[in-house]
Amino acid sequence: MDELLDVAVIGAGMAGIIAARDLSAKGHKVALLEARDRLGGRTYMDSACGDVLELGGAFVHWTQPHIWNELRRHGILVNPPIEVCRHYWLADGVVHSGSAEDFFGIVSPLFERMFADSRARFPMPFDHTAIDNADIEKETIEDRINSLNLSSYERAVLEGALSGVVHSYKDHGIAQLLQSAATYFGNFGAFFETAGSWSIQGGTKGLIDSILADTTAKICLSTPVTSIIDEGSQVTISTRDGQTIRARSTIVALPLNTIGDVRISPSLPPVARSMIEKKNPTMAGKIWIRIRGEIEPFSITAPAGKSPLNALRTERYVNGDTLVFCMCCDDAAIRAKDSQGVQDVLRMFIPGIEVVDIAYHSWATDEFAKGGWMMNRPGFFTTGAVDLRKPHGNIQFAGGDISDSEPGSIEGAMSSGAQAASNVSFRLAKVQL
Ligand SMILES: Cc1cc2nc3c(=O)[nH]c(=O)nc-3n(C[C@H](O)[C@H](O)[C@H](O)COP(=O)(O)OP(=O)(O)OC[C@H]3O[C@@H](n4cnc5c(N)ncnc54)[C@H](O)[C@@H]3O)c2cc1C
């Protein structure tokens, strides 16, 4: 590419897509550089199990301003979740079952205790440094659970209920979950509903196609970036296939776990570098399971480390069969499982259940993701992520992994992409004055 661009946006996940669309709408000359041969990053739809499935991020909510605004703008509706009739939960090695009232009757008071200080810790959830949270940044989810002095049964039920968002309880800090609860007025159950209930009609791909129909940005697929050098007057970007791209500014909208694969100069501040080096620990995933027959809607929870299937729920029916999805805390534990292996695990909960097919994308081993959704390690949520959000010369980072609102989500990615675009546009305008 010979011309000098105004902005090169690197990474075409939801953050990069929004940034490229917003900047081009303001009249900037923009290119969107994406390593894969498709758009969407950790949102990804594919045909499997006799349907078209969301193999990555899918659930959204009307409480999330950026995603909701995009859906309304493009006239896209959301699918309501199926009401679950039967809950199964693994605790102390035993499968328990009951109604929604039975299950949430145990879980809700445990959530209340666990997140009791969320609003005190994050009184303004959009400003993570509003108060000094250095002490809370040392605390892991495991530390927090230990501090509640629960019976082993209560502990297992709580760990199972949290299993849809974690890799392991000791790898993640409590700070991000406290901020998530604070965003929903301290009600972790409300956060949970937004994070995992309503999907997009036509899916994430339909939404992306609609968003990009509005852009003049040049879209370059199959273009992995290998280095970003800020020379002061311009940024020079090199790609794996030997191209050089020059831009006045760049937005780096990459997953945290792949930023370290790109040479960035000048180097970043120490805490930001440390966050990039230590990575997002979420080596988790999501599996779809097609079950023979239309069976009563159900959910299953099991603590991380106690089962390869952790947070499972009926999603819909397809041609007389039942489709369920499951968040799995450990990608390595589920990757080895075929339909038979998944059926064996499921039959521990529901004897006689018959698995017809499964579908899975391993985000942990995906070269351009290297992990799942963002769940911060202790020590970085209010430090490294804050540093990464600041401009670094002509380089601006963006993405769901470092977002100040709803981190680890599609909403977080969109909000961060919009914010980055706005910052860059403002700076470009200032330079021109
Ligand atoms: C299994 C799973 C389930 C999830 N479920 C939900 C959910 O239900 N609801 C929700 O809100 N969120 C969910 N999430 C989280 C959500 O998908 C992400 O937070 C969001 O999609 C991240 O968007 P992003 O643009 O920041 O990053 P990404 O989508 O990862 O986009 C980054 C892009 O950068 C590209 N890239 C990487 N390296 C390079 C390079 N060197 N050069 C150029 N391009 C590169 C990647 O290919 C990718 O396209 C889920 C995530 C996963 C993995």
The ligand as a Tripos MOL2 file, in Angstrom:
@<TRIPOS>MOLECULE
LIG
   53    58     1     0     0
SMALL
NO_CHARGES

@<TRIPOS>ATOM
      1 C1        -15.8640  -19.1120   23.4120 C.3       1 LIG1
      2 C2        -16.1570  -17.6770   23.6800 C.ar      1 LIG1
      3 C3        -17.4210  -17.3130   24.1050 C.ar      1 LIG1
      4 C4        -17.7170  -15.9770   24.3690 C.ar      1 LIG1
      5 N1        -18.9960  -15.6340   24.7080 N.ar      1 LIG1
      6 C5        -19.3390  -14.3180   24.7750 C.ar      1 LIG1
      7 C6        -20.6950  -13.9430   24.8720 C.ar      1 LIG1
      8 O1        -21.5940  -14.7810   24.8470 O.2       1 LIG1
      9 N2        -20.9850  -12.6040   24.9490 N.ar      1 LIG1
     10 C7        -20.0100  -11.6530   24.9050 C.ar      1 LIG1
     11 O2        -20.3330  -10.4610   24.9840 O.2       1 LIG1
     12 N3        -18.7180  -11.9940   24.7880 N.ar      1 LIG1
     13 C8        -18.3540  -13.3030   24.6830 C.ar      1 LIG1
     14 N4        -17.0580  -13.6600   24.4650 N.ar      1 LIG1
     15 C9        -16.0460  -12.6010   24.4430 C.3       1 LIG1
     16 C10       -16.0780  -11.8180   23.1270 C.3       1 LIG1
     17 O3        -16.1880  -12.7080   22.0490 O.3       1 LIG1
     18 C11       -14.7940  -10.9950   23.0240 C.3       1 LIG1
     19 O4        -14.6060  -10.2070   24.1790 O.3       1 LIG1
     20 C12       -14.8220  -10.0570   21.8370 C.3       1 LIG1
     21 O5        -15.3030  -10.6940   20.6730 O.3       1 LIG1
     22 C13       -13.4050   -9.5290   21.6110 C.3       1 LIG1
     23 O6        -13.3890   -8.6800   20.4950 O.3       1 LIG1
     24 P1        -12.0320   -7.9370   20.1190 P.3       1 LIG1
     25 O7        -12.2970   -7.1960   18.8600 O.co2     1 LIG1
     26 O8        -11.5010   -7.1870   21.2740 O.co2     1 LIG1
     27 O9        -10.9670   -9.1170   19.8780 O.3       1 LIG1
     28 P2        -11.0090  -10.2670   18.7760 P.3       1 LIG1
     29 O10       -12.3870  -10.6240   18.4340 O.co2     1 LIG1
     30 O11       -10.1150  -11.3320   19.2240 O.co2     1 LIG1
     31 O12       -10.3990   -9.5410   17.4780 O.3       1 LIG1
     32 C14        -9.0110   -9.3730   17.3270 C.3       1 LIG1
     33 C15        -8.6620   -9.6360   15.8830 C.3       1 LIG1
     34 O13        -7.2500   -9.4850   15.7190 O.3       1 LIG1
     35 C16        -6.8120  -10.4400   14.7770 C.3       1 LIG1
     36 N5         -5.3830  -10.6380   14.9160 N.ar      1 LIG1
     37 C17        -4.6860  -11.3370   15.8380 C.ar      1 LIG1
     38 N6         -3.3740  -11.2380   15.6270 N.ar      1 LIG1
     39 C18        -3.2120  -10.4430   14.5180 C.ar      1 LIG1
     40 C19        -2.0940   -9.9300   13.8080 C.ar      1 LIG1
     41 N7         -0.8420  -10.2210   14.1690 N.pl3     1 LIG1
     42 N8         -2.3010   -9.1370   12.7280 N.ar      1 LIG1
     43 C20        -3.5720   -8.8060   12.3390 C.ar      1 LIG1
     44 N9         -4.6640   -9.2730   12.9750 N.ar      1 LIG1
     45 C21        -4.4850  -10.0660   14.0610 C.ar      1 LIG1
     46 C22        -7.6330  -11.6730   15.1270 C.3       1 LIG1
     47 O14        -7.6530  -12.5950   14.0650 O.3       1 LIG1
     48 C23        -8.9920  -11.0490   15.4330 C.3       1 LIG1
     49 O15        -9.8130  -11.0110   14.2860 O.3       1 LIG1
     50 C24       -16.7160  -14.9890   24.2180 C.ar      1 LIG1
     51 C25       -15.4460  -15.3580   23.7900 C.ar      1 LIG1
     52 C26       -15.1630  -16.6770   23.5210 C.ar      1 LIG1
     53 C27       -13.7880  -17.0500   23.0370 C.3       1 LIG1
@<TRIPOS>BOND
     1     1     2 1
     2     2     3 ar
     3     2    52 ar
     4     3     4 ar
     5     4     5 ar
     6     4    50 ar
     7     5     6 ar
     8     6     7 ar
     9     6    13 1
    10     7     8 2
    11     7     9 ar
    12     9    10 ar
    13    10    11 2
    14    10    12 ar
    15    12    13 ar
    16    13    14 ar
    17    14    15 1
    18    14    50 ar
    19    15    16 1
    20    16    17 1
    21    16    18 1
    22    18    19 1
    23    18    20 1
    24    20    21 1
    25    20    22 1
    26    22    23 1
    27    23    24 1
    28    24    25 2
    29    24    26 1
    30    24    27 1
    31    27    28 1
    32    28    29 2
    33    28    30 1
    34    28    31 1
    35    31    32 1
    36    32    33 1
    37    33    34 1
    38    33    48 1
    39    34    35 1
    40    35    36 1
    41    35    46 1
    42    36    37 ar
    43    36    45 ar
    44    37    38 ar
    45    38    39 ar
    46    39    40 ar
    47    39    45 ar
    48    40    41 1
    49    40    42 ar
    50    42    43 ar
    51    43    44 ar
    52    44    45 ar
    53    46    47 1
    54    46    48 1
    55    48    49 1
    56    50    51 ar
    57    51    52 ar
    58    52    53 1
@<TRIPOS>SUBSTRUCTURE
     1 LIG1         1 GROUP 0 **** ****
